[in-house]
Amino acid sequence: MLKRFLSAAAFAALTITAASAGDRPAGKVTVVFDHPLPNVPGKSMRGVLVEYGPGGGSPAHTHPKSAFIYATVIEGAIRSGVNGSPEKVYQAGENFYEEPGSHHEVSANASDTEPARLLAVFVVDTDEKELVTPDGQ
Protein backbone atom coordinates (compact mmCIF):
# COMPACT_ATOMS: atom_id res chain seq x y z
CA MET A 1 0.00 0.00 0.00
CA LEU A 2 2.75 2.46 0.98
CA LYS A 3 4.71 1.56 -2.15
CA ARG A 4 1.67 2.31 -4.33
CA PHE A 5 1.11 5.60 -2.52
CA LEU A 6 4.75 6.64 -2.98
CA SER A 7 4.67 5.63 -6.63
CA ALA A 8 1.44 7.56 -7.19
CA ALA A 9 2.79 10.59 -5.34
CA ALA A 10 6.03 10.54 -7.31
CA PHE A 11 4.12 10.12 -10.57
CA ALA A 12 1.86 13.05 -9.71
CA ALA A 13 4.85 15.18 -8.74
CA LEU A 14 6.70 14.32 -11.93
CA THR A 15 3.81 14.40 -14.39
CA ILE A 16 4.62 16.87 -17.11
CA THR A 17 1.79 18.81 -18.65
CA ALA A 18 1.83 20.40 -22.07
CA ALA A 19 0.48 23.63 -20.60
CA SER A 20 3.35 24.01 -18.17
CA ALA A 21 5.92 23.16 -20.82
CA GLY A 22 4.66 25.78 -23.25
CA ASP A 23 3.88 24.38 -26.69
CA ARG A 24 6.11 21.31 -26.29
CA PRO A 25 4.35 17.96 -26.18
CA ALA A 26 4.04 16.44 -22.73
CA GLY A 27 6.36 13.73 -21.48
CA LYS A 28 5.55 10.55 -19.62
CA VAL A 29 7.12 9.73 -16.26
CA THR A 30 6.94 6.31 -14.59
CA VAL A 31 8.43 5.25 -11.26
CA VAL A 32 9.99 1.86 -12.07
CA PHE A 33 11.46 1.07 -8.65
CA ASP A 34 11.61 2.45 -5.12
CA HIS A 35 13.78 0.61 -2.61
CA PRO A 36 15.22 1.60 0.78
CA LEU A 37 19.02 1.19 0.97
CA PRO A 38 19.66 -1.34 3.74
CA ASN A 39 23.21 -0.13 4.37
CA VAL A 40 22.33 3.60 4.33
CA PRO A 41 19.57 4.21 6.89
CA GLY A 42 17.06 6.87 5.84
CA LYS A 43 18.00 6.74 2.14
CA SER A 44 16.27 5.08 -0.82
CA MET A 45 16.91 4.53 -4.51
CA ARG A 46 14.10 5.51 -6.86
CA GLY A 47 14.24 4.78 -10.55
CA VAL A 48 12.21 7.03 -12.83
CA LEU A 49 11.70 6.37 -16.54
CA VAL A 50 11.24 9.64 -18.44
CA GLU A 51 9.86 9.36 -21.97
CA TYR A 52 9.71 12.32 -24.36
CA GLY A 53 7.94 12.17 -27.68
CA PRO A 54 9.35 14.08 -30.63
CA GLY A 55 9.90 17.70 -29.55
CA GLY A 56 8.83 16.87 -25.99
CA GLY A 57 10.30 18.26 -22.82
CA SER A 58 9.63 19.32 -19.27
CA PRO A 59 9.47 22.74 -17.65
CA ALA A 60 12.40 24.03 -15.59
CA HIS A 61 12.45 22.48 -12.14
CA THR A 62 14.46 21.85 -8.99
CA HIS A 63 15.20 18.54 -7.29
CA PRO A 64 15.29 18.01 -3.50
CA LYS A 65 18.38 18.93 -1.52
CA SER A 66 18.59 15.28 -0.47
CA ALA A 67 18.54 13.89 -4.05
CA PHE A 68 21.64 12.81 -5.95
CA ILE A 69 20.60 11.82 -9.48
CA TYR A 70 22.37 9.64 -12.03
CA ALA A 71 20.68 9.51 -15.44
CA THR A 72 21.31 7.33 -18.47
CA VAL A 73 19.82 8.00 -21.90
CA ILE A 74 18.39 4.71 -23.13
CA GLU A 75 16.86 5.85 -26.42
CA GLY A 76 17.34 8.85 -28.68
CA ALA A 77 19.02 12.03 -27.45
CA ILE A 78 18.29 14.34 -24.51
CA ARG A 79 19.11 18.06 -24.21
CA SER A 80 19.99 18.97 -20.65
CA GLY A 81 21.06 22.13 -18.87
CA VAL A 82 21.66 22.21 -15.11
CA ASN A 83 22.66 24.98 -12.70
CA GLY A 84 23.45 27.54 -15.39
CA SER A 85 25.81 25.28 -17.32
CA PRO A 86 25.58 25.30 -21.12
CA GLU A 87 23.08 22.88 -22.60
CA LYS A 88 24.51 19.55 -23.65
CA VAL A 89 23.04 16.79 -25.81
CA TYR A 90 23.40 13.26 -24.45
CA GLN A 91 22.99 10.33 -26.86
CA ALA A 92 21.70 6.84 -26.06
CA GLY A 93 24.22 5.10 -23.80
CA GLU A 94 25.58 8.35 -22.33
CA ASN A 95 24.92 9.46 -18.79
CA PHE A 96 25.09 12.47 -16.51
CA TYR A 97 24.53 13.29 -12.87
CA GLU A 98 22.93 16.08 -10.89
CA GLU A 99 24.06 17.22 -7.46
CA PRO A 100 21.52 17.52 -4.61
CA GLY A 101 19.25 20.56 -4.98
CA SER A 102 20.15 21.10 -8.65
CA HIS A 103 18.11 23.44 -10.84
CA HIS A 104 17.31 21.68 -14.11
CA GLU A 105 16.68 24.52 -16.57
CA VAL A 106 16.42 22.31 -19.68
CA SER A 107 15.30 18.71 -20.04
CA ALA A 108 14.01 17.90 -23.50
CA ASN A 109 14.12 15.55 -26.44
CA ALA A 110 16.86 16.77 -28.80
CA SER A 111 14.84 15.51 -31.80
CA ASP A 112 11.62 16.78 -33.35
CA THR A 113 11.09 13.48 -35.17
CA GLU A 114 12.26 10.62 -32.89
CA PRO A 115 11.31 9.66 -29.31
CA ALA A 116 13.78 9.77 -26.41
CA ARG A 117 13.92 7.97 -23.05
CA LEU A 118 16.11 8.22 -19.99
CA LEU A 119 16.33 6.41 -16.69
CA ALA A 120 16.95 8.71 -13.73
CA VAL A 121 18.08 6.99 -10.53
CA PHE A 122 17.58 9.10 -7.41
CA VAL A 123 19.39 8.47 -4.13
CA VAL A 124 17.09 10.41 -1.86
CA ASP A 125 15.80 10.65 1.69
CA THR A 126 13.31 7.81 2.12
CA ASP A 127 10.61 10.16 3.42
CA GLU A 128 11.00 12.63 0.52
CA LYS A 129 7.65 12.89 -1.27
CA GLU A 130 8.35 15.44 -4.04
CA LEU A 131 11.14 14.59 -6.49
CA VAL A 132 10.50 17.66 -8.65
CA THR A 133 9.40 21.19 -7.87
CA PRO A 134 8.51 23.18 -11.00
CA ASP A 135 9.87 26.73 -11.15
CA GLY A 136 7.52 29.25 -9.58
CA GLN A 137 6.24 26.92 -6.86
KOLBA-56363 format. One record per residue: residue number from 1; residue in three letters; x, y, z of N, C-alpha, C in turn. Coordinates in Angstrom, 2 decimals, padded with zeros to 5 digits, always signed. Layout:
REM KOLBA-56363
PT   num   residu       n.u       n.v       n.w      ca.u      ca.v      ca.w       c.u       c.v       c.w
PT   NUM      ALA         X         Y         Z         X         Y         Z         X         Y         Z
...
END
This chain:
REM KOLBA-56363
PT   num   residu       n.u       n.v       n.w      ca.u      ca.v      ca.w       c.u       c.v       c.w
PT     1      MET   +000.83   -001.19   +000.00   +000.00   +000.00   +000.00   +000.87   +001.25   +000.00
PT     2      LEU   +001.87   +001.30   +000.91   +002.75   +002.46   +000.98   +003.52   +002.63   -000.32
PT     3      LYS   +003.97   +001.50   -000.89   +004.71   +001.56   -002.15   +003.85   +002.16   -003.26
PT     4      ARG   +002.58   +001.75   -003.33   +001.67   +002.31   -004.33   +001.46   +003.80   -004.10
PT     5      PHE   +001.29   +004.19   -002.84   +001.11   +005.60   -002.52   +002.32   +006.41   -002.95
PT     6      LEU   +003.53   +005.93   -002.60   +004.75   +006.64   -002.98   +004.89   +006.72   -004.50
PT     7      SER   +004.59   +005.62   -005.17   +004.67   +005.63   -006.63   +003.67   +006.61   -007.21
PT     8      ALA   +002.45   +006.63   -006.69   +001.44   +007.56   -007.19   +001.84   +009.00   -006.89
PT     9      ALA   +002.37   +009.24   -005.69   +002.79   +010.59   -005.34   +003.94   +011.06   -006.22
PT    10      ALA   +004.90   +010.17   -006.45   +006.03   +010.54   -007.31   +005.55   +010.77   -008.73
PT    11      PHE   +004.64   +009.93   -009.21   +004.12   +010.12   -010.57   +003.40   +011.46   -010.67
PT    12      ALA   +002.58   +011.77   -009.68   +001.86   +013.05   -009.71   +002.83   +014.22   -009.67
PT    13      ALA   +003.87   +014.10   -008.86   +004.85   +015.18   -008.74   +005.65   +015.36   -010.02
PT    14      LEU   +005.86   +014.27   -010.74   +006.70   +014.32   -011.93   +005.92   +014.46   -013.23
PT    15      THR   +004.58   +014.32   -013.17   +003.81   +014.40   -014.39   +004.04   +015.74   -015.06
PT    16      ILE   +004.30   +015.67   -016.34   +004.62   +016.87   -017.11   +003.43   +017.21   -017.97
PT    17      THR   +002.94   +018.43   -017.85   +001.79   +018.81   -018.65   +002.22   +019.69   -019.80
PT    18      ALA   +001.51   +019.58   -020.89   +001.83   +020.40   -022.07   +001.68   +021.88   -021.75
PT    19      ALA   +000.69   +022.22   -020.92   +000.48   +023.63   -020.60   +001.67   +024.21   -019.86
PT    20      SER   +002.23   +023.46   -018.93   +003.35   +024.01   -018.17   +004.65   +023.98   -018.95
PT    21      ALA   +004.71   +023.23   -020.01   +005.92   +023.16   -020.82   +005.81   +024.03   -022.07
PT    22      GLY   +004.84   +024.94   -022.08   +004.66   +025.78   -023.25   +003.99   +024.98   -024.34
PT    23      ASP   +004.47   +025.09   -025.57   +003.88   +024.38   -026.69   +004.50   +023.01   -026.92
PT    24      ARG   +005.49   +022.63   -026.12   +006.11   +021.31   -026.29   +005.14   +020.22   -025.89
PT    25      PRO   +005.19   +019.09   -026.60   +004.35   +017.96   -026.18   +004.76   +017.47   -024.79
PT    26      ALA   +003.79   +016.94   -024.09   +004.04   +016.44   -022.73   +004.90   +015.19   -022.76
PT    27      GLY   +005.59   +014.94   -021.66   +006.36   +013.73   -021.48   +005.61   +012.77   -020.59
PT    28      LYS   +006.13   +011.56   -020.49   +005.55   +010.55   -019.62   +006.60   +010.14   -018.60
PT    29      VAL   +006.20   +010.07   -017.35   +007.12   +009.73   -016.26   +006.54   +008.55   -015.50
PT    30      THR   +007.37   +007.51   -015.28   +006.94   +006.31   -014.59   +007.98   +005.92   -013.54
PT    31      VAL   +007.53   +005.76   -012.30   +008.43   +005.25   -011.26   +008.56   +003.75   -011.50
PT    32      VAL   +009.78   +003.27   -011.75   +009.99   +001.86   -012.07   +010.53   +001.06   -010.88
PT    33      PHE   +011.12   +001.74   -009.91   +011.46   +001.07   -008.65   +011.65   +002.09   -007.56
PT    34      ASP   +011.45   +001.62   -006.31   +011.61   +002.45   -005.12   +012.02   +001.49   -004.01
PT    35      HIS   +013.28   +001.59   -003.57   +013.78   +000.61   -002.61   +014.67   +001.28   -001.56
PT    36      PRO   +014.35   +001.09   -000.27   +015.22   +001.60   +000.78   +016.61   +000.96   +000.69
PT    37      LEU   +017.65   +001.72   +000.97   +019.02   +001.19   +000.97   +019.31   +000.61   +002.34
PT    38      PRO   +019.49   -000.71   +002.44   +019.66   -001.34   +003.74   +020.94   -000.92   +004.47
PT    39      ASN   +021.95   -000.51   +003.73   +023.21   -000.13   +004.37   +023.36   +001.39   +004.53
PT    40      VAL   +022.31   +002.14   +004.16   +022.33   +003.60   +004.33   +020.97   +004.00   +004.93
PT    41      PRO   +020.85   +003.92   +006.25   +019.57   +004.21   +006.89   +019.03   +005.59   +006.49
PT    42      GLY   +017.72   +005.62   +006.19   +017.06   +006.87   +005.84   +017.15   +007.25   +004.38
PT    43      LYS   +017.86   +006.45   +003.57   +018.00   +006.74   +002.14   +017.36   +005.63   +001.31
PT    44      SER   +016.86   +006.01   +000.13   +016.27   +005.08   -000.82   +016.78   +005.36   -002.22
PT    45      MET   +016.67   +004.36   -003.07   +016.91   +004.53   -004.51   +015.57   +004.49   -005.20
PT    46      ARG   +015.33   +005.48   -006.06   +014.10   +005.51   -006.86   +014.49   +005.64   -008.31
PT    47      GLY   +013.99   +004.73   -009.11   +014.24   +004.78   -010.55   +013.03   +005.36   -011.25
PT    48      VAL   +013.28   +006.34   -012.12   +012.21   +007.03   -012.83   +012.50   +006.97   -014.32
PT    49      LEU   +011.58   +006.40   -015.09   +011.70   +006.37   -016.54   +011.01   +007.61   -017.09
PT    50      VAL   +011.76   +008.42   -017.83   +011.24   +009.64   -018.44   +011.21   +009.42   -019.95
PT    51      GLU   +010.03   +009.57   -020.54   +009.86   +009.36   -021.97   +009.36   +010.65   -022.62
PT    52      TYR   +010.10   +011.14   -023.61   +009.71   +012.32   -024.36   +009.40   +011.93   -025.79
PT    53      GLY   +008.24   +012.33   -026.27   +007.94   +012.17   -027.68   +008.74   +013.18   -028.47
PT    54      PRO   +008.65   +013.11   -029.79   +009.35   +014.08   -030.63   +009.03   +015.52   -030.20
PT    55      GLY   +010.07   +016.31   -029.97   +009.90   +017.70   -029.55   +009.45   +017.88   -028.12
PT    56      GLY   +009.32   +016.80   -027.36   +008.83   +016.87   -025.99   +009.87   +017.36   -025.01
PT    57      GLY   +009.40   +017.79   -023.86   +010.30   +018.26   -022.82   +009.54   +018.55   -021.55
PT    58      SER   +010.27   +018.97   -020.53   +009.63   +019.32   -019.27   +009.99   +020.75   -018.91
PT    59      PRO   +009.15   +021.38   -018.10   +009.47   +022.74   -017.65   +010.66   +022.73   -016.70
PT    60      ALA   +011.28   +023.89   -016.54   +012.40   +024.03   -015.59   +011.92   +023.63   -014.20
PT    61      HIS   +012.81   +022.98   -013.45   +012.45   +022.48   -012.14   +013.68   +022.32   -011.25
PT    62      THR   +013.41   +022.10   -009.97   +014.46   +021.85   -008.99   +014.21   +020.50   -008.34
PT    63      HIS   +015.31   +019.82   -007.99   +015.20   +018.54   -007.29   +015.50   +018.76   -005.81
PT    64      PRO   +015.07   +017.84   -004.94   +015.29   +018.01   -003.50   +016.77   +018.12   -003.13
PT    65      LYS   +017.00   +018.79   -002.02   +018.38   +018.93   -001.52   +018.96   +017.60   -001.06
PT    66      SER   +018.10   +016.60   -000.89   +018.59   +015.28   -000.47   +018.84   +014.35   -001.66
PT    67      ALA   +018.53   +014.79   -002.90   +018.54   +013.89   -004.05   +019.81   +014.02   -004.89
PT    68      PHE   +020.56   +012.93   -004.97   +021.64   +012.81   -005.95   +021.05   +012.00   -007.08
PT    69      ILE   +021.24   +012.46   -008.34   +020.60   +011.82   -009.48   +021.65   +011.40   -010.50
PT    70      TYR   +021.52   +010.16   -010.97   +022.37   +009.64   -012.03   +021.44   +009.20   -013.14
PT    71      ALA   +021.59   +009.79   -014.32   +020.68   +009.51   -015.44   +021.42   +008.91   -016.61
PT    72      THR   +020.77   +007.96   -017.28   +021.31   +007.33   -018.47   +020.27   +007.44   -019.58
PT    73      VAL   +020.70   +007.93   -020.74   +019.82   +008.00   -021.90   +019.75   +006.60   -022.49
PT    74      ILE   +018.53   +006.07   -022.62   +018.39   +004.71   -023.13   +017.83   +004.65   -024.54
PT    75      GLU   +017.33   +005.78   -025.04   +016.86   +005.85   -026.42   +016.91   +007.30   -026.89
PT    76      GLY   +017.35   +007.51   -028.11   +017.34   +008.85   -028.68   +018.42   +009.74   -028.10
PT    77      ALA   +018.07   +011.03   -027.96   +019.02   +012.03   -027.45   +018.26   +013.02   -026.58
PT    78      ILE   +018.89   +013.43   -025.48   +018.29   +014.34   -024.51   +019.13   +015.61   -024.41
PT    79      ARG   +018.46   +016.77   -024.49   +019.11   +018.06   -024.21   +018.94   +018.35   -022.73
PT    80      SER   +020.04   +018.71   -022.08   +019.99   +018.97   -020.65   +020.84   +020.18   -020.30
PT    81      GLY   +020.33   +020.99   -019.40   +021.06   +022.13   -018.87   +020.77   +022.24   -017.39
PT    82      VAL   +021.81   +022.23   -016.56   +021.66   +022.21   -015.11   +022.52   +023.28   -014.47
PT    83      ASN   +021.94   +024.00   -013.51   +022.66   +024.98   -012.70   +023.42   +026.03   -013.51
PT    84      GLY   +022.84   +026.49   -014.60   +023.45   +027.54   -015.39   +024.53   +027.08   -016.35
PT    85      SER   +024.82   +025.79   -016.37   +025.81   +025.28   -017.32   +025.23   +025.29   -018.73
PT    86      PRO   +026.09   +025.35   -019.74   +025.58   +025.30   -021.12   +024.83   +024.00   -021.37
PT    87      GLU   +023.82   +024.08   -022.22   +023.08   +022.88   -022.60   +024.02   +021.88   -023.27
PT    88      LYS   +023.74   +020.61   -023.02   +024.51   +019.55   -023.65   +023.53   +018.50   -024.16
PT    89      VAL   +023.86   +017.87   -025.27   +023.04   +016.79   -025.81   +023.70   +015.46   -025.46
PT    90      TYR   +022.93   +014.59   -024.82   +023.40   +013.26   -024.45   +022.71   +012.24   -025.35
PT    91      GLN   +023.49   +011.36   -025.96   +022.99   +010.33   -026.86   +022.72   +009.05   -026.07
PT    92      ALA   +021.97   +008.13   -026.69   +021.70   +006.84   -026.06   +023.01   +006.19   -025.61
PT    93      GLY   +023.03   +005.71   -024.37   +024.22   +005.10   -023.80   +025.05   +006.06   -022.97
PT    94      GLU   +024.84   +007.36   -023.13   +025.58   +008.35   -022.33   +024.81   +008.65   -021.06
PT    95      ASN   +025.54   +009.17   -020.08   +024.92   +009.46   -018.79   +025.42   +010.77   -018.23
PT    96      PHE   +024.71   +011.24   -017.21   +025.09   +012.47   -016.51   +024.56   +012.38   -015.09
PT    97      TYR   +025.03   +013.28   -014.24   +024.53   +013.29   -012.87   +024.14   +014.71   -012.50
PT    98      GLU   +023.35   +014.80   -011.45   +022.93   +016.08   -010.89   +023.17   +016.04   -009.39
PT    99      GLU   +023.80   +017.09   -008.89   +024.06   +017.22   -007.46   +022.75   +017.50   -006.71
PT   100      PRO   +022.71   +017.22   -005.41   +021.52   +017.52   -004.61   +021.11   +019.00   -004.75
PT   101      GLY   +019.80   +019.21   -004.89   +019.25   +020.56   -004.98   +019.45   +021.23   -006.33
PT   102      SER   +019.87   +020.50   -007.34   +020.15   +021.10   -008.65   +018.91   +021.72   -009.28
PT   103      HIS   +019.16   +022.79   -010.04   +018.11   +023.44   -010.84   +018.27   +022.97   -012.27
PT   104      HIS   +017.28   +022.27   -012.76   +017.31   +021.68   -014.11   +016.55   +022.64   -015.04
PT   105      GLU   +017.31   +023.52   -015.71   +016.68   +024.52   -016.57   +016.13   +023.92   -017.86
PT   106      VAL   +016.82   +022.92   -018.42   +016.42   +022.31   -019.68   +016.46   +020.80   -019.54
PT   107      SER   +015.36   +020.16   -019.91   +015.30   +018.71   -020.04   +014.33   +018.44   -021.17
PT   108      ALA   +014.86   +018.03   -022.32   +014.01   +017.90   -023.50   +014.58   +016.90   -024.49
PT   109      ASN   +013.71   +016.40   -025.33   +014.12   +015.55   -026.44   +014.88   +016.44   -027.42
PT   110      ALA   +016.04   +015.99   -027.86   +016.86   +016.77   -028.80   +016.34   +016.64   -030.23
PT   111      SER   +015.36   +015.75   -030.46   +014.84   +015.51   -031.80   +013.37   +015.93   -031.91
PT   112      ASP   +013.02   +016.47   -033.06   +011.62   +016.78   -033.35   +010.93   +015.65   -034.10
PT   113      THR   +011.68   +014.57   -034.38   +011.09   +013.48   -035.17   +011.17   +012.11   -034.51
PT   114      GLU   +012.06   +011.93   -033.54   +012.26   +010.62   -032.89   +011.98   +010.72   -031.39
PT   115      PRO   +011.51   +009.65   -030.76   +011.31   +009.66   -029.31   +012.64   +009.57   -028.56
PT   116      ALA   +012.59   +009.88   -027.28   +013.78   +009.77   -026.41   +013.32   +009.28   -025.04
PT   117      ARG   +014.20   +008.48   -024.39   +013.92   +007.97   -023.05   +015.18   +008.02   -022.21
PT   118      LEU   +014.99   +008.30   -020.92   +016.11   +008.22   -019.99   +015.64   +007.59   -018.69
PT   119      LEU   +016.59   +006.96   -018.01   +016.33   +006.41   -016.69   +017.09   +007.27   -015.70
PT   120      ALA   +016.35   +007.90   -014.78   +016.95   +008.71   -013.73   +016.87   +007.93   -012.43
PT   121      VAL   +018.02   +007.71   -011.81   +018.08   +006.99   -010.53   +018.39   +008.02   -009.44
PT   122      PHE   +017.46   +008.16   -008.52   +017.58   +009.10   -007.41   +018.08   +008.35   -006.17
PT   123      VAL   +019.07   +008.87   -005.50   +019.39   +008.47   -004.13   +018.88   +009.62   -003.29
PT   124      VAL   +017.86   +009.34   -002.48   +017.09   +010.41   -001.86   +016.65   +009.99   -000.46
PT   125      ASP   +016.36   +010.97   +000.39   +015.80   +010.65   +001.69   +014.54   +009.81   +001.50
PT   126      THR   +014.43   +008.73   +002.26   +013.31   +007.81   +002.12   +011.96   +008.51   +002.29
PT   127      ASP   +011.89   +009.49   +003.18   +010.61   +010.16   +003.42   +010.34   +011.32   +002.46
PT   128      GLU   +011.21   +011.55   +001.50   +011.00   +012.63   +000.52   +009.82   +012.27   -000.38
PT   129      LYS   +008.85   +013.16   -000.47   +007.65   +012.89   -001.27   +007.73   +013.52   -002.67
PT   130      GLU   +008.30   +014.70   -002.78   +008.35   +015.44   -004.04   +009.75   +015.32   -004.65
PT   131      LEU   +009.85   +014.71   -005.82   +011.14   +014.59   -006.49   +011.41   +015.77   -007.41
PT   132      VAL   +010.37   +016.53   -007.74   +010.50   +017.66   -008.65   +009.64   +018.80   -008.15
PT   133      THR   +010.19   +020.00   -008.14   +009.40   +021.19   -007.87   +009.53   +022.11   -009.08
PT   134      PRO   +008.45   +022.29   -009.85   +008.51   +023.18   -011.00   +008.86   +024.60   -010.59
PT   135      ASP   +009.56   +025.33   -011.45   +009.87   +026.73   -011.15   +008.57   +027.50   -010.87
PT   136      GLY   +008.67   +028.43   -009.93   +007.52   +029.25   -009.58   +006.65   +028.67   -008.49
PT   137      GLN   +007.03   +027.51   -007.95   +006.24   +026.92   -006.86   +007.02   +026.88   -005.58
END
